[in-house]
Amino acid sequence: MSDKNNICPTSIGGQAVIEGVMMKGPESIAIALRKGDGEILVHKERLKGIDRRYPLLKLPILRGMFALIDTMVLGVRALTFSAQEAEIDQENSQPSRFDKFFEKILGDKSEQAAIYFSVFLSLVLTVLLFIILPTYLIRFVSLTVKSTVVMNLMEGVLRIGIFLIYILLVSRMKDIQRVFEYHGAEHKSIHCYEGEHGLTPENAALYSRLHPRCGTSFLLIVLVVSIIMFSFIGWPNMLVRIISRILLMPLVGGISYEIIKWAGRSQSVLSRIVRAPGLFLQKLTTKEPDSGQLEVAIAALKAVASEEEGAPS
């Protein structure tokens, strides 16, 4: 069920967490979790992004550069909160050496430091897996291919291939299946909200679990845009290639952000073509949720929906 002629696009986005969903509205985020006793816990807090202190960062391209880091930080915070609240083996759980180290060194700021350190490790892993590894592997064919355009294209295709393999492997992990179900619940509830139907599990269940503004689609667009951007610098030595690609990533992210925002709101033929690969990939990263998971996603969405100007009633 989806009336394409009666869509009210929203700026609200979300993320699946452990036994719940995080929704990000214009002014705040809300995390809804299913507790062990069956009740739904909703935690809400105001946003404090750097763009609120510097309005210049809300300009096109620039907003996308900072939105990626901001989203990663919020995502790690939401996952950390959900892990702390999840009533799974809590009685026997003990702080890890990692947690003890940060608490000993930083005291009350240890949790925030751990979050930023996790984001840093994620960025390092991303650089190693999707920038350094493809650049290193493609050098083995550089002696037989002389065209810099072809070399950049081959490197880009290899980068996309590594990404697809990574998604495929993660999607087969049993522990991640419920997270993917909550991911589907997030998308269905946002679709229902945009369709201006009553936010109930029954209504949301009728919508698609695939959404054009999903982070999975965004990452795929980043990889495609990177192929085009990296082609402009030719094919220098490997060290220069790695450094230049790292330095260009903020710009790639900013451009990709504008593309995903446009594709999520437009109903043109071109936008549907741009959305198609990401929607197909979401068949791996989302699963059909049950009514209880939809109820959790709706609770998080309702907590931030009232902030949006012209919000559906």
Secondary structure per residue as TSV (DSSP state, phi and psi in degrees):
chain	resnum	aa	ss	phi	psi
A	1	M	-	360.0	120.6
A	2	S	-	-168.5	111.7
A	3	D	-	-89.3	102.0
A	4	K	G	-66.3	-17.6
A	5	N	G	-88.6	-0.9
A	6	N	G	-132.1	53.2
A	7	I	-	-106.6	130.9
A	8	C	-	-112.9	91.7
A	9	P	-	-56.5	142.4
A	10	T	-	-121.3	155.2
A	11	S	-	-89.8	-3.4
A	12	I	-	-72.3	134.1
A	13	G	E	-131.5	175.1
A	14	G	E	-155.6	-175.7
A	15	Q	E	-157.5	139.0
A	16	A	E	-77.2	141.7
A	17	V	E	-128.7	-172.1
A	18	I	T	-69.0	115.2
A	19	E	T	53.9	38.6
A	20	G	E	-179.4	-168.2
A	21	V	E	-140.9	139.6
A	22	M	E	-106.5	131.2
A	23	M	E	-116.7	137.1
A	24	K	E	-113.5	117.7
A	25	G	-	-101.1	-173.0
A	26	P	S	-63.0	-31.5
A	27	E	S	-120.2	-14.3
A	28	S	E	-156.7	172.1
A	29	I	E	-119.8	153.0
A	30	A	E	-134.9	134.7
A	31	I	E	-116.6	121.0
A	32	A	E	-111.3	130.2
A	33	L	E	-129.8	146.0
A	34	R	E	-90.9	112.6
A	35	K	-	-75.1	167.1
A	36	G	T	-63.1	-26.5
A	37	D	T	-87.5	4.3
A	38	G	S	96.1	-15.4
A	39	E	-	-74.4	157.3
A	40	I	E	-102.4	121.5
A	41	L	E	-95.2	128.3
A	42	V	E	-117.7	119.9
A	43	H	E	-114.0	128.0
A	44	K	E	-127.9	141.0
A	45	E	E	-148.3	152.9
A	46	R	E	-73.5	148.7
A	47	L	-	-78.7	143.7
A	48	K	-	-133.2	40.9
A	49	G	-	-65.4	157.1
A	50	I	G	-65.0	-25.8
A	51	D	G	-68.6	-16.1
A	52	R	G	-78.6	-23.4
A	53	R	T	-90.3	-25.9
A	54	Y	-	-129.0	91.4
A	55	P	G	-56.4	-24.1
A	56	L	G	-58.2	-28.6
A	57	L	G	-75.5	-1.0
A	58	K	G	-91.7	-0.6
A	59	L	S	-70.7	151.6
A	60	P	T	-51.9	149.0
A	61	I	T	74.2	-55.8
A	62	L	H	-60.8	-41.4
A	63	R	H	-63.2	-33.7
A	64	G	H	-71.1	-33.4
A	65	M	H	-60.5	-41.5
A	66	F	H	-90.3	-22.5
A	67	A	H	-64.7	-34.8
A	68	L	H	-63.2	-48.6
A	69	I	H	-65.8	-43.5
A	70	D	H	-60.1	-41.0
A	71	T	H	-65.7	-39.2
A	72	M	H	-63.9	-42.8
A	73	V	H	-64.3	-46.5
A	74	L	H	-62.5	-38.9
A	75	G	H	-64.0	-43.8
A	76	V	H	-66.5	-39.2
A	77	R	H	-62.4	-42.4
A	78	A	H	-65.8	-41.9
A	79	L	H	-64.6	-39.9
A	80	T	H	-63.3	-44.2
A	81	F	H	-62.6	-44.6
A	82	S	H	-66.2	-35.9
A	83	A	H	-66.5	-37.9
A	84	Q	H	-68.6	-33.8
A	85	E	H	-86.9	-21.2
A	86	A	-	-63.4	129.4
A	87	E	-	-92.5	60.6
A	88	I	S	-119.4	111.5
A	89	D	S	57.2	32.4
A	90	Q	T	-67.1	-33.7
A	91	E	T	-65.3	-32.6
A	92	N	T	-101.5	0.1
A	93	S	-	-75.9	142.2
A	94	Q	-	-129.0	147.7
A	95	P	-	-58.3	139.6
A	96	S	-	-76.3	166.8
A	97	R	H	-60.2	-34.4
A	98	F	H	-61.0	-46.6
A	99	D	H	-66.3	-41.9
A	100	K	H	-63.5	-37.2
A	101	F	H	-63.0	-49.2
A	102	F	H	-65.5	-37.6
A	103	E	H	-67.4	-37.0
A	104	K	H	-69.0	-40.2
A	105	I	H	-81.0	-40.8
A	106	L	H	-113.4	-7.2
A	107	G	G	62.7	-123.6
A	108	D	G	-65.9	-21.9
A	109	K	G	-91.2	8.5
A	110	S	H	-64.0	-39.4
A	111	E	H	-65.7	-43.5
A	112	Q	H	-64.8	-40.5
A	113	A	H	-64.0	-39.8
A	114	A	H	-63.5	-37.1
A	115	I	H	-64.1	-48.4
A	116	Y	H	-67.2	-33.2
A	117	F	H	-66.7	-37.9
A	118	S	H	-64.2	-41.0
A	119	V	H	-63.4	-41.6
A	120	F	H	-61.0	-45.2
A	121	L	H	-63.0	-37.6
A	122	S	H	-63.1	-41.4
A	123	L	H	-66.0	-41.1
A	124	V	H	-61.9	-45.3
A	125	L	H	-62.6	-39.6
A	126	T	H	-62.7	-44.6
A	127	V	H	-62.9	-44.9
A	128	L	I	-63.8	-44.4
A	129	L	I	-79.9	-38.7
A	130	F	I	-110.7	-4.2
A	131	I	I	-120.4	-58.2
A	132	I	I	-69.2	-46.1
A	133	L	H	-61.3	-50.2
A	134	P	H	-62.4	-39.0
A	135	T	H	-64.5	-37.5
A	136	Y	H	-70.8	-45.1
A	137	L	H	-67.6	-35.4
A	138	I	G	-71.3	-14.3
A	139	R	G	-65.6	-20.2
A	140	F	G	-71.8	-16.2
A	141	V	G	-109.0	0.8
A	142	S	T	-67.0	-21.4
A	143	L	T	-77.7	-21.6
A	144	T	T	-103.0	-18.9
A	145	V	-	-111.9	123.6
A	146	K	-	-99.8	-20.4
A	147	S	-	-76.1	124.2
A	148	T	H	-67.9	-32.0
A	149	V	H	-65.1	-44.8
A	150	V	H	-64.7	-39.5
A	151	M	H	-63.3	-44.9
A	152	N	H	-65.3	-37.2
A	153	L	H	-65.3	-43.4
A	154	M	H	-64.1	-40.6
A	155	E	H	-63.9	-41.1
A	156	G	H	-64.7	-42.3
A	157	V	H	-63.5	-40.4
A	158	L	H	-63.1	-40.1
A	159	R	H	-63.1	-43.2
A	160	I	H	-64.7	-38.9
A	161	G	H	-61.8	-42.6
A	162	I	H	-62.9	-41.1
A	163	F	H	-62.1	-44.5
A	164	L	H	-65.2	-40.4
A	165	I	H	-63.4	-41.9
A	166	Y	H	-60.1	-47.6
A	167	I	H	-61.6	-42.8
A	168	L	H	-62.5	-43.3
A	169	L	H	-66.4	-43.4
A	170	V	H	-63.9	-38.8
A	171	S	H	-66.7	-17.3
A	172	R	T	-92.8	-3.4
A	173	M	-	-76.4	127.2
A	174	K	G	-62.9	-38.0
A	175	D	G	-65.9	-19.3
A	176	I	G	-94.4	-6.5
A	177	Q	H	-61.4	-43.7
A	178	R	H	-67.6	-33.1
A	179	V	H	-63.6	-40.7
A	180	F	H	-66.9	-30.9
A	181	E	H	-67.6	-42.0
A	182	Y	H	-67.3	-30.1
A	183	H	H	-62.4	-43.8
A	184	G	H	-63.6	-38.5
A	185	A	H	-64.6	-39.3
A	186	E	H	-58.1	-48.8
A	187	H	H	-65.1	-44.1
A	188	K	H	-62.6	-41.5
A	189	S	H	-67.9	-38.1
A	190	I	H	-67.6	-40.7
A	191	H	H	-58.1	-44.2
A	192	C	H	-63.4	-41.8
A	193	Y	H	-63.6	-43.9
A	194	E	H	-67.9	-29.8
A	195	G	T	-80.3	-1.4
A	196	E	T	59.0	36.1
A	197	H	-	-100.5	159.9
A	198	G	-	-58.1	133.6
A	199	L	-	-77.6	85.7
A	200	T	-	-130.1	154.0
A	201	P	H	-56.3	-35.8
A	202	E	H	-65.0	-43.3
A	203	N	H	-70.0	-44.8
A	204	A	H	-62.7	-33.1
A	205	A	T	-62.4	-23.0
A	206	L	T	-79.4	-11.8
A	207	Y	S	-92.2	166.7
A	208	S	-	-72.0	147.4
A	209	R	S	-85.5	0.1
A	210	L	-	-101.7	133.5
A	211	H	-	-133.8	136.5
A	212	P	T	-65.9	-21.8
A	213	R	T	-98.1	19.9
A	214	C	-	-67.7	149.3
A	215	G	H	-61.5	-30.4
A	216	T	H	-62.4	-44.7
A	217	S	H	-64.3	-39.0
A	218	F	H	-60.3	-45.2
A	219	L	H	-63.5	-37.2
A	220	L	H	-65.9	-39.8
A	221	I	H	-65.1	-38.8
A	222	V	H	-56.6	-44.3
A	223	L	H	-65.3	-39.6
A	224	V	H	-69.4	-44.5
A	225	V	H	-62.9	-36.1
A	226	S	H	-62.2	-34.7
A	227	I	H	-59.8	-44.2
A	228	I	H	-68.2	-47.0
A	229	M	H	-64.5	-43.5
A	230	F	H	-68.3	-23.1
A	231	S	H	-66.2	-24.0
A	232	F	T	-72.7	-15.5
A	233	I	T	-101.3	9.5
A	234	G	-	71.2	-144.0
A	235	W	-	-138.1	71.4
A	236	P	-	-73.5	-170.9
A	237	N	-	-66.6	165.5
A	238	M	H	-61.1	-40.0
A	239	L	H	-62.1	-45.3
A	240	V	H	-65.0	-38.7
A	241	R	H	-61.1	-45.5
A	242	I	H	-64.0	-47.0
A	243	I	H	-64.3	-44.7
A	244	S	H	-64.4	-37.1
A	245	R	H	-68.3	-40.0
A	246	I	H	-64.0	-43.1
A	247	L	H	-68.3	-29.5
A	248	L	H	-83.6	-15.0
A	249	M	H	-58.6	-39.8
A	250	P	H	-58.7	-40.9
A	251	L	H	-67.4	-40.9
A	252	V	H	-60.0	-44.3
A	253	G	H	-63.5	-39.3
A	254	G	H	-65.0	-43.3
A	255	I	H	-67.1	-43.1
A	256	S	H	-62.8	-36.1
A	257	Y	H	-61.2	-43.4
A	258	E	H	-66.4	-36.6
A	259	I	H	-65.9	-44.7
A	260	I	H	-69.1	-33.7
A	261	K	H	-66.2	-43.8
A	262	W	H	-65.0	-46.2
A	263	A	H	-64.3	-29.9
A	264	G	H	-74.8	-20.1
A	265	R	H	-106.3	-27.4
A	266	S	-	-83.1	148.1
A	267	Q	-	-114.0	19.3
A	268	S	S	-73.2	164.7
A	269	V	H	-61.8	-42.0
A	270	L	H	-62.0	-42.6
A	271	S	H	-65.1	-35.4
A	272	R	H	-67.5	-35.2
A	273	I	H	-66.3	-43.0
A	274	V	H	-64.6	-37.4
A	275	R	H	-74.4	-28.5
A	276	A	H	-53.7	-50.2
A	277	P	H	-61.2	-41.1
A	278	G	H	-65.6	-39.9
A	279	L	H	-64.6	-39.2
A	280	F	H	-63.8	-41.2
A	281	L	H	-66.0	-29.7
A	282	Q	H	-66.7	-14.5
A	283	K	H	-65.1	-20.9
A	284	L	H	-89.7	-34.4
A	285	T	H	-97.4	0.1
A	286	T	-	-129.4	150.3
A	287	K	-	-130.3	159.9
A	288	E	-	-67.6	124.0
A	289	P	-	-85.5	162.9
A	290	D	-	-93.3	176.4
A	291	S	H	-64.2	-33.0
A	292	G	H	-66.3	-39.0
A	293	Q	H	-69.9	-36.4
A	294	L	H	-64.2	-37.1
A	295	E	H	-62.5	-39.5
A	296	V	H	-66.1	-46.5
A	297	A	H	-61.3	-40.1
A	298	I	H	-66.4	-37.2
A	299	A	H	-61.5	-41.9
A	300	A	H	-67.6	-41.5
A	301	L	H	-64.7	-44.2
A	302	K	H	-62.1	-30.5
A	303	A	H	-67.6	-24.0
A	304	V	H	-115.8	-12.2
A	305	A	H	-65.0	-33.8
A	306	S	T	-66.1	-16.4
A	307	E	T	-77.4	-21.1
A	308	E	S	-80.9	132.1
A	309	E	T	-66.1	131.1
A	310	G	T	72.9	26.1
A	311	A	-	-63.0	140.0
A	312	P	-	-61.1	142.3
A	313	S	-	-86.6	360.0
